[in-house]
Amino acid sequence: MGKVGKETWRRVMAMLGDDIPEERLDLARMYCEAVEAAHECAMILKKEGRVIHQRGKPAKAHPTVRSHLHYQQQAARWAQALGIYAGAVSKDKKVPNGTSASLDY
């Protein structure tokens, strides 16, 4: 792991505590690797841009855009599995009980 992965590892280990089962260590490693890969993709996109322009051809997305999204999604999945994900959660789509609010038009 590189610098970003190691920094992420230290943060994750501080959140998870000392008594961590082996399976969770593997999840933590995969999370840190995904975070680092997403960071590397972000640096490439920052340097080269998100769009490729070629003479006589329409502009197209840089191939790294797709990789960046993939690694971000992987990191989010591993973080959720570890219990350290603070992102959006799916809402309960049931119809609420009772009457709806009165409309004043």
N, C-alpha and C positions, 0 to 999 in steps of 0.2 A: 504494500500500500504506500501511496505517496503522502505528501504533507496533509492534504485535505482529508484523506481517509483516516490518517492517524489522529488528527484533531477531532474528527467525528467519532472515532472509536473512544477517545477519552471522555467525550461528552456523554456518549451512550452508556459507557460503563459507570459513570457517576450517577446517571439516572436509574440504572437497573440495580445497583447495589453490589454487594460482595458475593452473595450466595446465588450464583447463576447456573442453571442446569446446562449441560453440554449442548442440547438442541438450541437453546436460546443464544449461545455463543456463536453457533453457525449462522443463525438469523442475523445477529448483530454484525458479523463479518460481511454477510451478503449486503446488508443495508449500507455499511460503510463503503463497500466497493461500488455500489450503485450511486451513492452520493458523489464519490470521487469521479466516476465516469461521467456523470451529468455535469459536474464542474468542468471537466476537461472539454466536453462538447461545448459548453457555454463559452469557454475561452477561445475555442476555434471559431465559433460564430461571431464573437466579438471582434476577432482579428480579420476574418474573411467576409463577414456579412452574412445575412440570412438568405440573400437572393443571389443567384448566379446570372450574370448578364453575358450573353454571347452574341457576337455580331451576326445579324440576320436571323436570329432565332428569338422566340419569346423568352422572357425571364422565367426562371424556375427556382423553386426552393432549394437551398443548399441541402445536400444529402444528410448532413449532420443534424439538421433540424429534427428529422425523424428519430435519429439516435438519441438526441437530447430528451425528447419527449418520452421515449421508451425507458431510459434510465430514471427519469423523474418518476414515472409510474411505478417502476420496480421499487424504487426507494420508498415510495408511499405505501406500497403493499407490505414491504418488510417492516416498516415503522409501525403499521397498523398491527401486524402479527406480534411485534414486540410490545405493543401497548404504549408506544411513545408518540403516536400520531395524533396531532391536535387539529387536523383539518376538518373539512365538512363531513358530516355523517348523513346517511339517508334519512329522510323525514318519514314519519308515519303517515301514510296516505289515506287513512280511514276518514270517513265523513264524520265531522264532529256531532256530538249529541246536542239536542235542543234546537232552538230556533236561531236563525241567523240574526245578525245585527239589523236594526231597523234602518231603512234608507230614508234620507230626507231630501228628496228632490222635489 
